[in-house]
Amino acid sequence: MKQSVLFLFAAALLTYSQSNVKQLTVPGDGVVPKGGFVPNPEAAATIAEAVLIPVYGRQTVIAERPFKASLNVNIWVVKGRVPCDGPSDAVCPGGSGEVWISQKTGQILYMTHDQ
């Protein structure tokens, strides 16, 4: 009996919450820039930093500047540098952020931070 009442309450709550959720309809006639929403490496690096900071922290991400973006078949691959105080040819411990971004849509396709 107790389980039946609990089930009915959960079903009613779910039905109520779904009926009050408004669906967003995206218009089909919007503008898509000729070069996509992420047209250059600077824009890609800015977006990469913006999505990395909330996950890995501002201090960590800023230490990995400058971020370098390379375009590979309409996907920006953005990588930070591994912070290192040693000589330029030193192998430094640690990792850096990497973000893949669709040039056309700006969608984040992949994000990681090597440790």
C-alpha positions in Angstrom: 0.0 0.0 0.0 2.8 2.4 1.0 4.7 1.7 -2.2 1.5 2.2 -4.3 0.9 5.6 -2.8 4.6 6.6 -3.2 4.5 5.5 -6.9 1.3 7.4 -7.6 2.8 10.5 -6.0 6.0 10.2 -8.0 4.0 9.7 -11.2 1.8 12.7 -10.5 4.8 14.9 -9.7 6.6 13.8 -12.9 3.5 14.5 -15.0 3.1 17.9 -13.4 6.7 18.9 -13.9 6.8 17.8 -17.5 3.6 19.7 -18.3 5.1 22.9 -17.0 8.3 22.7 -19.0 8.2 25.0 -22.0 10.0 23.8 -25.1 12.3 26.3 -26.8 11.8 26.3 -30.5 14.8 27.5 -32.5 13.9 29.4 -35.6 15.3 27.9 -38.8 16.1 31.2 -40.6 19.0 32.5 -38.4 22.3 33.8 -39.8 25.3 31.6 -39.9 28.5 33.6 -40.7 30.4 32.6 -43.8 33.4 31.6 -41.7 31.3 29.9 -39.1 30.7 31.1 -35.6 34.3 30.5 -34.7 36.2 32.1 -37.7 39.7 32.4 -36.4 42.2 31.0 -33.9 41.8 33.9 -31.5 38.1 33.3 -31.2 38.7 29.6 -30.7 41.3 30.2 -27.9 38.9 32.6 -26.2 36.1 30.0 -26.2 38.5 27.3 -25.0 39.5 29.4 -22.0 35.9 30.3 -21.2 34.9 26.6 -20.9 38.1 25.4 -19.2 38.1 28.0 -16.4 34.9 26.9 -14.6 36.1 23.3 -14.6 39.8 23.5 -13.9 40.1 27.0 -12.3 41.2 30.4 -13.5 44.7 30.2 -12.1 45.4 26.8 -13.8 44.1 27.9 -17.2 45.9 31.3 -17.2 49.2 29.6 -16.4 48.7 27.6 -19.6 48.7 30.7 -21.9 49.2 31.2 -24.7 46.6 28.7 -26.1 47.3 27.6 -29.7 44.4 26.8 -32.0 44.8 24.8 -35.2 42.0 24.1 -37.7 41.6 20.4 -38.6 38.7 19.6 -41.0 36.4 22.4 -39.6 37.3 21.6 -36.0 39.5 23.9 -34.0 41.9 22.0 -31.7 43.0 24.3 -29.0 45.8 23.4 -26.6 47.4 25.2 -23.8 51.1 25.0 -23.0 52.5 23.0 -20.1 53.8 25.6 -17.5 57.5 25.2 -17.0 60.2 27.3 -15.5 63.0 25.3 -17.0 65.0 25.8 -20.2 63.1 25.8 -23.5 64.0 22.2 -24.3 63.1 20.9 -20.8 60.5 18.1 -20.4 58.1 19.6 -17.8 55.7 17.6 -15.6 52.0 18.3 -15.7 49.5 18.7 -18.4 47.4 21.3 -20.1 43.9 21.9 -21.3 42.6 20.8 -24.7 39.3 21.7 -26.3 37.8 20.8 -29.7 35.4 23.3 -31.1 33.2 23.1 -34.2 34.2 26.0 -36.5 30.7 26.2 -38.0 28.5 26.0 -34.8 30.8 26.8 -31.9 29.8 23.5 -30.2 32.3 22.1 -27.7 33.0 18.6 -29.1 35.7 17.5 -26.6 37.4 18.9 -23.5 40.1 17.4 -21.3 43.0 18.4 -19.1 46.0 16.1 -19.0 47.5 15.6 -15.6 
